[in-house]
């Protein structure tokens, strides 16, 4: 190509770019939405995911899409996020869907069920094995669109004022426990309590609770539970991998352009990965600090775990008889559970078990 022809072609390309760029920008309207979370600002793992999400959406849209974040209690209490999104008080919310199992027990599957999936299995089931397609109609029935946004990984079993060795020790215990699990552990004589995170410590301190569970060492240390209950049990069999969800008002979601929907989905996924990474990074040193402060680690006994496993499966059987959607999702998740562990027992679990044994020797 001759120099003059090249310059003419380049000039035409620049002119086209000058026209195209404003056209693209004009196709992205300026929006200002609000997001209310179920978490206090002090929980920088969970609330931090909301901040990361909002920042990424703004950056990806040249600040045309602004999302203002509100902590639990600033717009609505932490356990009213679904209602706030559904009725349009806010456009978005970040929460654990299992808080709303009383509206429909199937909400439990979106977060975690007792003796259910671990974090990676939750991702695989929801993103690849049909979980999203099963949960989407549930969210739609409540005027929402749901996107997974972060997983806490396996949780601890909670803080107890006294040692718990047998099923008999659980009877009459006032236990703050999240979501659907309370319905299971109630069969063992526990009195489950559903309390938002900001209200848990005062209830434990005043003796209104005998035990509490939240997530794990880093968040639990921040909430100060070790100051009033020294026995820290594991594992949290009711949350082997708990998903949080970004809820979006369904009509607002449907009104977005495909580009905005894609940006929100990608930003939520990125913020969720960051949240899980925070937990994996922050929990080990937090556990060491708690032990140094006098925390007593205790495993749940085999008797308690086996009784809990039976109670969970009894609840699933009863619920499945009364709720067709619950049964359909349960069948899906349990089939995937069995298939997934057929692989984990061959490679993942032996690898981790060997690593732990070797690290103990060094």
C-alpha positions as a Python dict, from the first residue, in 0.01 Angstrom:
ca = {
    (1, 'X'): (0, 0, 0),
    (2, 'X'): (130, 346, -91),
    (3, 'X'): (191, 595, 189),
    (4, 'X'): (-91, 828, 79),
    (5, 'X'): (-338, 537, 55),
    (6, 'X'): (-230, 407, 397),
    (7, 'X'): (-283, 748, 558),
    (8, 'X'): (-623, 780, 391),
    (9, 'X'): (-726, 435, 521),
    (10, 'X'): (-593, 511, 868),
    (11, 'X'): (-781, 838, 874),
    (12, 'X'): (-1102, 661, 780),
    (13, 'X'): (-1044, 409, 1062),
    (14, 'X'): (-991, 684, 1317),
    (15, 'X'): (-1303, 858, 1198),
    (16, 'X'): (-1501, 538, 1238),
    (17, 'X'): (-1363, 495, 1591),
    (18, 'X'): (-1457, 850, 1677),
    (19, 'X'): (-1814, 777, 1572),
    (20, 'X'): (-1833, 428, 1724),
    (21, 'X'): (-1705, 511, 2072),
    (22, 'X'): (-1977, 766, 2156),
    (23, 'X'): (-2237, 532, 2009),
    (24, 'X'): (-2126, 254, 2243),
    (25, 'X'): (-2118, 492, 2538),
    (26, 'X'): (-2465, 619, 2456),
    (27, 'X'): (-2598, 264, 2456),
    (28, 'X'): (-2503, 231, 2826),
    (29, 'X'): (-2746, 444, 3028),
    (30, 'X'): (-2647, 592, 3362),
    (31, 'X'): (-2798, 392, 3646),
    (32, 'X'): (-2785, 434, 4022),
    (33, 'X'): (-2898, 130, 4214),
    (34, 'X'): (-2896, 34, 4581),
    (35, 'X'): (-2783, -294, 4735),
    (36, 'X'): (-2871, -396, 5089),
    (37, 'X'): (-2672, -672, 5257),
    (38, 'X'): (-2747, -916, 5537),
    (39, 'X'): (-2408, -835, 5691),
    (40, 'X'): (-2267, -563, 5913),
    (41, 'X'): (-1971, -365, 5780),
    (42, 'X'): (-1747, -524, 6044),
    (43, 'X'): (-1762, -854, 5853),
    (44, 'X'): (-1523, -743, 5582),
    (45, 'X'): (-1529, -1087, 5419),
    (46, 'X'): (-1900, -1079, 5336),
    (47, 'X'): (-1958, -705, 5320),
    (48, 'X'): (-1627, -670, 5137),
    (49, 'X'): (-1761, -889, 4856),
    (50, 'X'): (-2041, -636, 4806),
    (51, 'X'): (-1789, -354, 4788),
    (52, 'X'): (-1574, -545, 4539),
    (53, 'X'): (-1880, -615, 4326),
    (54, 'X'): (-1993, -252, 4322),
    (55, 'X'): (-1644, -131, 4235),
    (56, 'X'): (-1606, -377, 3947),
    (57, 'X'): (-1944, -285, 3796),
    (58, 'X'): (-1853, 85, 3810),
    (59, 'X'): (-1512, 25, 3652),
    (60, 'X'): (-1657, -196, 3380),
    (61, 'X'): (-1913, 67, 3278),
    (62, 'X'): (-1692, 377, 3299),
    (63, 'X'): (-1885, 470, 3615),
    (64, 'X'): (-2217, 476, 3433),
    (65, 'X'): (-2361, 202, 3657),
    (66, 'X'): (-2326, 302, 4023),
    (67, 'X'): (-2434, 67, 4303),
    (68, 'X'): (-2457, 207, 4657),
    (69, 'X'): (-2402, -52, 4931),
    (70, 'X'): (-2591, -59, 5261),
    (71, 'X'): (-2512, -277, 5561),
    (72, 'X'): (-2771, -475, 5755),
    (73, 'X'): (-3005, -240, 5938),
    (74, 'X'): (-2931, 69, 5731),
    (75, 'X'): (-3225, 11, 5496),
    (76, 'X'): (-3383, -309, 5629),
    (77, 'X'): (-3276, -569, 5889),
    (78, 'X'): (-3042, -838, 5765),
    (79, 'X'): (-3308, -1107, 5748),
    (80, 'X'): (-3542, -896, 5531),
    (81, 'X'): (-3322, -865, 5223),
    (82, 'X'): (-3540, -1089, 5006),
    (83, 'X'): (-3850, -885, 5089),
    (84, 'X'): (-3671, -557, 5017),
    (85, 'X'): (-3558, -677, 4675),
    (86, 'X'): (-3890, -837, 4591),
    (87, 'X'): (-4097, -527, 4672),
    (88, 'X'): (-3853, -287, 4505),
    (89, 'X'): (-3731, -107, 4817),
    (90, 'X'): (-3385, -174, 4671),
    (91, 'X'): (-3279, -314, 4338),
    (92, 'X'): (-3030, -564, 4482),
    (93, 'X'): (-2939, -758, 4792),
    (94, 'X'): (-2658, -986, 4910),
    (95, 'X'): (-2769, -1258, 5145),
    (96, 'X'): (-2785, -1630, 5222),
    (97, 'X'): (-3100, -1761, 5055),
    (98, 'X'): (-3153, -2026, 5323),
    (99, 'X'): (-3257, -1752, 5564),
    (100, 'X'): (-3588, -1760, 5377),
    (101, 'X'): (-3655, -2132, 5392),
    (102, 'X'): (-3972, -2053, 5589),
    (103, 'X'): (-4116, -1902, 5271),
    (104, 'X'): (-4017, -2212, 5073),
    (105, 'X'): (-3785, -2483, 5209),
    (106, 'X'): (-3624, -2511, 4865),
    (107, 'X'): (-3433, -2189, 4938),
    (108, 'X'): (-3203, -2403, 5153),
    (109, 'X'): (-3052, -2565, 4844),
    (110, 'X'): (-2928, -2230, 4715),
    (111, 'X'): (-2702, -2190, 5020),
    (112, 'X'): (-2636, -2521, 5194),
    (113, 'X'): (-2819, -2819, 5340),
    (114, 'X'): (-2704, -3043, 5626),
    (115, 'X'): (-2456, -3305, 5502),
    (116, 'X'): (-2477, -3153, 5156),
    (117, 'X'): (-2218, -3029, 4909),
    (118, 'X'): (-1880, -2872, 4978),
    (119, 'X'): (-1783, -2540, 4819),
    (120, 'X'): (-1648, -2674, 4491),
    (121, 'X'): (-1936, -2917, 4456),
    (122, 'X'): (-2183, -2633, 4512),
    (123, 'X'): (-2024, -2440, 4227),
    (124, 'X'): (-2025, -2744, 4002),
    (125, 'X'): (-2387, -2830, 4078),
    (126, 'X'): (-2521, -2476, 4040),
    (127, 'X'): (-2313, -2373, 3740),
    (128, 'X'): (-2284, -2699, 3545),
    (129, 'X'): (-2510, -2974, 3677),
    (130, 'X'): (-2849, -2803, 3646),
    (131, 'X'): (-2873, -2640, 3988),
    (132, 'X'): (-2915, -2289, 3853),
    (133, 'X'): (-3196, -2399, 3622),
    (134, 'X'): (-3377, -2562, 3915),
    (135, 'X'): (-3333, -2263, 4147),
    (136, 'X'): (-3418, -1991, 3895),
    (137, 'X'): (-3797, -2056, 3898),
    (138, 'X'): (-3787, -2042, 4279),
    (139, 'X'): (-3624, -1699, 4278),
    (140, 'X'): (-3866, -1590, 4004),
    (141, 'X'): (-4165, -1683, 4222),
    (142, 'X'): (-4037, -1424, 4471),
    (143, 'X'): (-3971, -1156, 4212),
    (144, 'X'): (-3593, -1202, 4209),
    (145, 'X'): (-3309, -1314, 3991),
    (146, 'X'): (-3033, -1493, 4183),
    (147, 'X'): (-2661, -1511, 4107),
    (148, 'X'): (-2417, -1706, 4332),
    (149, 'X'): (-2170, -1461, 4485),
    (150, 'X'): (-1919, -1621, 4717),
    (151, 'X'): (-1886, -1933, 4928),
    (152, 'X'): (-1767, -1953, 5289),
    (153, 'X'): (-1634, -2311, 5242),
    (154, 'X'): (-1686, -2559, 5526),
    (155, 'X'): (-1793, -2388, 5845),
    (156, 'X'): (-1726, -2450, 6211),
    (157, 'X'): (-1985, -2610, 6436),
    (158, 'X'): (-2016, -2317, 6673),
    (159, 'X'): (-1945, -2188, 7020),
    (160, 'X'): (-2085, -2362, 7328),
    (161, 'X'): (-2084, -2256, 7691),
    (162, 'X'): (-2043, -2619, 7799),
    (163, 'X'): (-1899, -2936, 7648),
    (164, 'X'): (-2134, -3134, 7426),
    (165, 'X'): (-2046, -3503, 7421),
    (166, 'X'): (-2372, -3687, 7361),
    (167, 'X'): (-2709, -3628, 7199),
    (168, 'X'): (-2855, -3597, 7548),
    (169, 'X'): (-2634, -3290, 7606),
    (170, 'X'): (-2814, -3113, 7323),
    (171, 'X'): (-3161, -3131, 7474),
    (172, 'X'): (-3305, -2791, 7560),
    (173, 'X'): (-2998, -2608, 7423),
    (174, 'X'): (-3087, -2263, 7289),
    (175, 'X'): (-2873, -2255, 6977),
    (176, 'X'): (-2846, -1977, 6718),
    (177, 'X'): (-2821, -2170, 6394),
    (178, 'X'): (-2878, -2044, 6043),
    (179, 'X'): (-3135, -2150, 5790),
    (180, 'X'): (-3283, -2492, 5732),
    (181, 'X'): (-3044, -2666, 5974),
    (182, 'X'): (-3249, -2550, 6270),
    (183, 'X'): (-3534, -2763, 6143),
    (184, 'X'): (-3303, -3065, 6151),
    (185, 'X'): (-3127, -3015, 6481),
    (186, 'X'): (-3462, -2950, 6649),
    (187, 'X'): (-3522, -3325, 6618),
    (188, 'X'): (-3232, -3381, 6857),
    (189, 'X'): (-3393, -3164, 7125),
    (190, 'X'): (-3221, -2835, 7040),
    (191, 'X'): (-3420, -2511, 7051),
    (192, 'X'): (-3305, -2334, 6731),
    (193, 'X'): (-3289, -1955, 6716),
    (194, 'X'): (-3268, -1746, 6398),
    (195, 'X'): (-3084, -1422, 6475),
    (196, 'X'): (-2908, -1176, 6243),
    (197, 'X'): (-2528, -1151, 6289),
    (198, 'X'): (-2529, -810, 6456),
    (199, 'X'): (-2763, -938, 6731),
    (200, 'X'): (-2590, -1268, 6810),
    (201, 'X'): (-2323, -1154, 7056),
    (202, 'X'): (-2558, -959, 7288),
    (203, 'X'): (-2792, -1259, 7306),
    (204, 'X'): (-2502, -1493, 7390),
    (205, 'X'): (-2356, -1252, 7644),
    (206, 'X'): (-2689, -1210, 7824),
    (207, 'X'): (-2751, -1584, 7840),
    (208, 'X'): (-3045, -1579, 7598),
    (209, 'X'): (-2840, -1828, 7396),
    (210, 'X'): (-2641, -2131, 7510),
    (211, 'X'): (-2455, -2169, 7181),
    (212, 'X'): (-2408, -1993, 6850),
    (213, 'X'): (-2273, -2076, 6509),
    (214, 'X'): (-2175, -1825, 6248),
    (215, 'X'): (-1909, -1913, 5991),
    (216, 'X'): (-1551, -1973, 6099),
    (217, 'X'): (-1249, -1840, 6289),
    (218, 'X'): (-1198, -1504, 6118),
    (219, 'X'): (-1557, -1381, 6131),
    (220, 'X'): (-1624, -1544, 6470),
    (221, 'X'): (-1322, -1370, 6621),
    (222, 'X'): (-1449, -1037, 6494),
    (223, 'X'): (-1788, -1101, 6652),
    (224, 'X'): (-1621, -1184, 6984),
    (225, 'X'): (-1792, -1513, 7065),
    (226, 'X'): (-1478, -1653, 7231),
    (227, 'X'): (-1522, -1401, 7512),
    (228, 'X'): (-1836, -1568, 7646),
    (229, 'X'): (-1822, -1930, 7515),
    (230, 'X'): (-1492, -2118, 7513),
    (231, 'X'): (-1580, -2452, 7349),
    (232, 'X'): (-1548, -2433, 6970),
    (233, 'X'): (-1689, -2737, 6789),
    (234, 'X'): (-1633, -2874, 6440),
    (235, 'X'): (-1736, -2951, 6174),
    (236, 'X'): (-2041, -2743, 6088),
    (237, 'X'): (-2213, -3038, 5924),
    (238, 'X'): (-2503, -2819, 5818),
    (239, 'X'): (-2283, -2600, 5596),
    (240, 'X'): (-2012, -2791, 5416),
    (241, 'X'): (-1999, -2514, 5155),
    (242, 'X'): (-2240, -2224, 5196),
    (243, 'X'): (-2318, -2007, 4894),
    (244, 'X'): (-2417, -1644, 4931),
    (245, 'X'): (-2636, -1497, 4657),
    (246, 'X'): (-2677, -1167, 4483),
    (247, 'X'): (-3051, -1109, 4452),
    (248, 'X'): (-3179, -868, 4188),
    (249, 'X'): (-3535, -745, 4149),
    (250, 'X'): (-3662, -952, 3855),
    (251, 'X'): (-3826, -669, 3662),
    (252, 'X'): (-3516, -452, 3707),
    (253, 'X'): (-3297, -737, 3584),
    (254, 'X'): (-3516, -797, 3280),
    (255, 'X'): (-3499, -426, 3200),
    (256, 'X'): (-3120, -425, 3175),
    (257, 'X'): (-2934, -452, 2848),
    (258, 'X'): (-2753, -777, 2777),
    (259, 'X'): (-2422, -598, 2826),
    (260, 'X'): (-2521, -479, 3173),
    (261, 'X'): (-2649, -824, 3263),
    (262, 'X'): (-2317, -975, 3152),
    (263, 'X'): (-2119, -721, 3350),
    (264, 'X'): (-2320, -787, 3666),
    (265, 'X'): (-2285, -1164, 3627),
    (266, 'X'): (-1909, -1144, 3573),
    (267, 'X'): (-1859, -893, 3856),
    (268, 'X'): (-2059, -1110, 4097),
    (269, 'X'): (-1853, -1414, 4003),
    (270, 'X'): (-1527, -1227, 4051),
    (271, 'X'): (-1636, -1082, 4386),
    (272, 'X'): (-1748, -1427, 4497),
    (273, 'X'): (-1413, -1587, 4415),
    (274, 'X'): (-1244, -1307, 4607),
    (275, 'X'): (-1468, -1366, 4909),
    (276, 'X'): (-1386, -1738, 4921),
    (277, 'X'): (-1015, -1661, 4883),
    (278, 'X'): (-1037, -1423, 5179),
    (279, 'X'): (-1174, -1698, 5399),
    (280, 'X'): (-906, -1946, 5295),
    (281, 'X'): (-639, -1685, 5363),
    (282, 'X'): (-775, -1539, 5687),
    (283, 'X'): (-914, -1840, 5874),
    (284, 'X'): (-585, -2023, 5955),
    (285, 'X'): (-415, -1735, 6144),
    (286, 'X'): (-746, -1647, 6311),
    (287, 'X'): (-773, -2000, 6445),
    (288, 'X'): (-426, -1973, 6595),
    (289, 'X'): (-518, -1646, 6764),
    (290, 'X'): (-836, -1793, 6910),
    (291, 'X'): (-653, -2091, 7054),
    (292, 'X'): (-395, -1854, 7206),
    (293, 'X'): (-685, -1670, 7372),
    (294, 'X'): (-806, -1986, 7543),
    (295, 'X'): (-1049, -2132, 7290),
    (296, 'X'): (-1097, -2507, 7335),
    (297, 'X'): (-1138, -2696, 7006),
    (298, 'X'): (-1370, -2995, 7021),
    (299, 'X'): (-1494, -3235, 6751),
    (300, 'X'): (-1858, -3336, 6750),
    (301, 'X'): (-1876, -3696, 6865),
    (302, 'X'): (-1959, -3976, 6624),
    (303, 'X'): (-2284, -4025, 6817),
    (304, 'X'): (-2391, -3666, 6752),
    (305, 'X'): (-2286, -3669, 6387),
    (306, 'X'): (-2464, -3997, 6312),
    (307, 'X'): (-2781, -3887, 6492),
    (308, 'X'): (-2771, -3558, 6303),
    (309, 'X'): (-2724, -3737, 5971),
    (310, 'X'): (-3028, -3955, 6039),
    (311, 'X'): (-3234, -3654, 6148),
    (312, 'X'): (-3139, -3466, 5830),
    (313, 'X'): (-3245, -3751, 5605),
    (314, 'X'): (-3571, -3794, 5797),
    (315, 'X'): (-3647, -3426, 5745),
    (316, 'X'): (-3567, -3451, 5374),
    (317, 'X'): (-3800, -3749, 5334),
    (318, 'X'): (-4084, -3574, 5516),
    (319, 'X'): (-4036, -3247, 5330),
    (320, 'X'): (-4013, -3420, 4994),
    (321, 'X'): (-4355, -3579, 5047),
    (322, 'X'): (-4514, -3237, 5102),
    (323, 'X'): (-4323, -3022, 4853),
    (324, 'X'): (-4274, -3141, 4495),
    (325, 'X'): (-4016, -2875, 4412),
    (326, 'X'): (-3813, -2961, 4723),
    (327, 'X'): (-3815, -3328, 4620),
    (328, 'X'): (-3709, -3247, 4263),
    (329, 'X'): (-3414, -3033, 4371),
    (330, 'X'): (-3316, -3277, 4646),
    (331, 'X'): (-3304, -3564, 4397),
    (332, 'X'): (-3080, -3357, 4169),
    (333, 'X'): (-2840, -3249, 4439),
    (334, 'X'): (-2812, -3593, 4598),
    (335, 'X'): (-2748, -3765, 4265),
    (336, 'X'): (-2473, -3516, 4194),
    (337, 'X'): (-2342, -3560, 4551),
    (338, 'X'): (-2292, -3933, 4502),
    (339, 'X'): (-2137, -3891, 4159),
    (340, 'X'): (-1902, -3617, 4277),
    (341, 'X'): (-1773, -3811, 4576),
    (342, 'X'): (-1701, -4112, 4357),
    (343, 'X'): (-1424, -3893, 4218),
    (344, 'X'): (-1324, -3717, 4540),
    (345, 'X'): (-1262, -4045, 4723),
    (346, 'X'): (-1025, -4158, 4448),
    (347, 'X'): (-803, -3851, 4427),
    (348, 'X'): (-900, -3532, 4611),
    (349, 'X'): (-949, -3675, 4959),
    (350, 'X'): (-645, -3909, 4957),
    (351, 'X'): (-426, -3623, 4841),
    (352, 'X'): (-545, -3389, 5117),
    (353, 'X'): (-527, -3662, 5382),
    (354, 'X'): (-169, -3750, 5287),
    (355, 'X'): (-67, -3383, 5291),
    (356, 'X'): (-208, -3334, 5640),
    (357, 'X'): (-24, -3642, 5772),
    (358, 'X'): (306, -3526, 5623),
    (359, 'X'): (271, -3171, 5752),
    (360, 'X'): (217, -3303, 6104),
    (361, 'X'): (555, -3479, 6085),
    (362, 'X'): (749, -3169, 5984),
}
